[in-house]
């Protein structure tokens, strides 16, 4: 605590800022870097101005330990984002091929990691299409950090947030495909209810879909807050979690075909990895984690057995060894530093 006797010793605002920085850092390491970065982003956020891409990579130490980067190894980062994980792989002497659909992420990561020269390259492609970028059995490790980056959520014009007004877009690749507005304004009540229930696990899916249909008859939805308010009104106000959370998740998954991409990406990773190569997948919601868990479990069992069989049979799909049986979650320290790590789970497997 700063005492009155101490305050006069400060020469000016710069000294005050330094004291705040040291005090905050002693309580929560890394706090100041995040705050300064956010302040910088907001200062640069005027209309028409370039804004810094930022994203704090979760489960960093656990992921890097699993991938074990070293000189001569080649890794594929299927969800490059801000390049945090890739930077650590490159610093260890490895080479990295970074994939992302988001051109802003590719531009930022490309600049951030340009000093690594030929050991780093980027491609604007969905990770499910990694076989079009690298040859079969050529990669030592594949990393998939699924979900939306902090930067994407915080940029109102991307349309991912129900807390900021912006166009109802939600596309990872803004140059292709239907927007969330297209889905909300053209799909039937039954189709919308299915989207909300299957991809958002929203129990009130039919009630919300019916409300959307009624409201769009008066005026089509064009912004995020229009949709958020409609859902909030339908659900009778806010609780501990914003009532539009699951609806926005469901629309984002549908717009970007995220679950299809996960399944296709896991199959592709199985093909591009060398024998002994490592797959590390970070998920942020139960639908993704369930897909990854079931995919790896089905392909890591050596023998299959059924009551009608005289004896167990070899599993024709056997391709993986599970490095860890249970998913790894973020620790308390990381969650305090980065609350978005709370729902993150890491699964690790080794290619046979």
N, C-alpha and C positions, 0 to 999 in steps of 0.2 A: 504494500500500500504506500502511495506517495504522501509524505507528511508535509505540512506547511513549511517547515524549516528547509525541506529539500527543494521545494518548487522554485524559490528564487535563484537557486544555483543553475537552473536551466537557462541556457543562453537564448533560446528561441524555439520556434515551431519544430525545427529539425531535431533538436535535443529531445523535445517532448515525444516526437514520433519514434525516436530511437528507444526511449524508455518503454513506450507501449509495445514496441516490437520485442524487446528482451523479456518483458513481463509475460506477454502472450506465448512466446516460444517456450518459456520455462514451464508453462502449464500444458500446452498442447503443441508438441513439435510439428513443424511444417505449417502451422496456422498462418504465419505472416505471409509466406509465399502465396498461399491460396487467396488471402484477402487482397494482397497487392495485385495479383493477377486479375481478380474480379474487378477491382477498381480501375485497372488499366483498360479492361475490356469495355466497361461502362463509359469511360472517357472517350473511347474510340468509336462508340456505338451510334454516332449521329447518322442521319440519313445520307446514304451514298458513300459512307466511309468504310474502309476496310476494318474488320474486326478480327482480333486474334482468335484462332481456334484453340480451345482448351478442353482437356479431359483428364481427370485424375484416374490413372489405371488402377484397378482393384486387384487384390490378391497378388501383388507384384512379386514379392519374395517367394511365395509358394510356387507360382507359375515358373519363374526363372529357375528355381531349384529343380523342378520336374523336367524342364526342357534341357537343362545342363548344357548351355551353349559353350562352344570352344572354337578355336581357330580351325578353319577347314569345313566346319559344319554349315549346312544350308537349311534355313527355316522359312516357312511360309506363314506370314501373319495375315490371316484371312479377313480380319476386321481391323485394319490399320488404325483408324481413328486419329488421335493426336500423336501416335507413334511412341508412346511411353514404353510399352513392352518391347517393341522393336529396337528402341534405343539401347536398352539393357542387353539385348542379344548381340547387337553390333559392337557394343563396348567390350564384350567378352571375346571379340575376334571373329564371330560368325558372320555369314552373309544372310541377307533377308530379302525376300520377295514380299512386298506389301500390297494387299488388295483392299479396295473399298469402293462402294458405289457412290459415295459422297465426294464430289469434286473439291469441296472446301477442305475436307480432311486430307485428300491427296495433295492439294497444293501446300497446306501447312506442313504436313509431315515431310513432304519432299524437300521443303526449304530447311526444316529443322534438322534433317538427317543427311543433308547434301554433303557434309564434310566426310562422310564415310565412303564417298566415291562409288566405284563399281561394285562394292559389296552390298549396295542397297539399290533396289529399283521398285517402282510402283506401277500398278495397272488398275485402271478403272473397270472393275468387273466384280460381280457377286462372287462370294467365296464358293458357292455351289458350282461355279464354272472354273475352278482352279486347274482342272485337267487341260484347259485350253491355254494355260500359261506356263505350266511346268510339266516335264515328262513323268511318266509312270516310274515309281520306285526311285525317285531322285532326291527326296526331301528327308532330312533328319528329324524334323519336328514341325507339327502344324498347330497353330494357336487360333482358336475361335473365341473371341470375347463378344458375346452376343448382346443384343439390345441397342439402346440409344445412348449416345454420348452426352455428357453434361452440357457441352456446347450446343448440340442440336436441341436439347430440351429448353435451354435458356433463350434461344433465338426465336422470338415470337413469329417471325415470318416463315419459319419452317412448319409451324402448325402442329407441333407435338404437345404443347402445353395447354392445359385447361385453365391455367392461372394468368395467362397473358393473351391479349387479343392479337390475332393474326389470321392470315388466310388459312382455311381448313384444308391443308395440304397433306402433310405427313409422309411424303415420298422421300426415301433415302436418296434416290436418283431423281432430281427434280426435272430432268429433261425427258422422262419417259413414264408412261403408265397412268392409271387413274388416280385421282386424288381422293382424300377422305370425303370431300364435298360431293364428288361424283357418286360415291357409294351412298351417302346419306340422302341425297336428293333423287336417286333413281331406283334404288332397290325397294322391293316390296316389304311390307311389315314382317312377313315370315322370314324373308332373307336377312333382314337386319337383326331380328331376334336371334336367328341362328348364329350370326356373326358375334353378337354380344355374349351369347351363352357359351359357344364353343371356344372362342378365342379370349374372352374376358372372364369366363365363369361367373357371369352376372346373373343372379337369380331372378331379378326383375326385368329380364331381357324383353319379354313380350310387352310389358307395360311401358317401358322406355321406347320401344320401337313404335308402338301405337301413338305415343305422344309426339314423336318425331314426324310421323305421317300427318297428323293433324296440323302441326305447326308449319310444315313445309307447304301445305295447301294454301296458306296465306302468303308465305314468303320463303323462298329457298334459303337454306343455310349456306353462308359464305365464310363465316369467321368461327374461330375456336370458342370464343366466349358466348356466341349465340347458342352453340350446341351445349356447352357446359351449363348455361342457365336453364335451358330446356330440361336437361337431365336433373339438375338440382331442384327445379320446380316440381318435376314429376315425382321425385323421391322425398319431397317434403323437407327440404333444407339440408344442411351439412351435419355430418357426424365427425367422428375422429378421423375418418378418411373421406376425402372429397367424393361425392356420389358419382362423379363422372370418371373416376380413375379407371375402372374396368372397361367402360365404354371406349375411352380413348386408347387404352391398350389394345382392345379388340380391333378397332379400326386400323391402328398402326400395323398390326400383324396381318390383317387382311390386305391392306393397300400394298404392302411390301412382300406378300407371300412368304412371311418369315418362317413358318413352320415347315413349309415345303423346302425352303432353302436349307434349313437345318438338316433335314433328312438327306437331301441330295449332297450337302456338304460333307456329311459324315461318310457317305459312300465314296465320294471323291477323295477324301483324306486317306481312306483305306487303300486307295489305289496309288496315290502319289508318294506315300511314305515308304521308305526303305524298311526291310525287316529290322526290327529293333528300334524303329523310329517312334517318337512320342507324340501322342495327341493330347492336347490340353484344351478343355472347353469350359468357359465361364458362362453361366446362365444367370438370369435375373428374375425369372418367374417359373412357376411350377410346370407350365406346359412345355417349355423348352427343356427344363431339367428332366422331366419324365421321358421325353423323346430320346435324349442322350443316354439316360440310364438304361432304358429298354433296348436301345440299339446295341450298346456295349455288352449288356448282360446276355442278350441272345447270341452274340458272336464270341463270347469268351468261355462258354460251357463246352467242355471237351466231348461229353457224351449226352445223348438224349435218350429218354426212357418213357415208355407208355405202357399202361397195364396190359394191352393186347400183344406186346412184343415179348418174345422169349428172353431177350437180354438187351441191355442198352446198346445203342448204335452210335458210331462217331458222328459228331455234328458237322455237316457239310459246309456250314457257314463260319466255322471256327477261324478267327482272324486276329483276336486280341487277347492280351493278358491284362487284367485290371491291376494297375499299380496301387490304387487305393480302392477299398470296397465301398466306402462311404464318401460322399461329396465333402470337400473341404470348404468350410465357411470362414468368413473374415473374423478376426479376433476383435475384442473390445476396443483395443487401441486404435485399430484402423477404422472401426465404425465411428468412434468419437471424432476422428480426423475427417472422415468422409462418410457421412450418413448414408449415401447411396450404395455403400458396400454392404449394407445390412442384409439385403436379399441375395447377394452374390453367392454362387456355389461353383466350385471347381472340381471337375472330374478328369482323371488322368488314366490313360491306357497306353500300352506298348504294343506295337504291330508285331505279329509273329513272323 
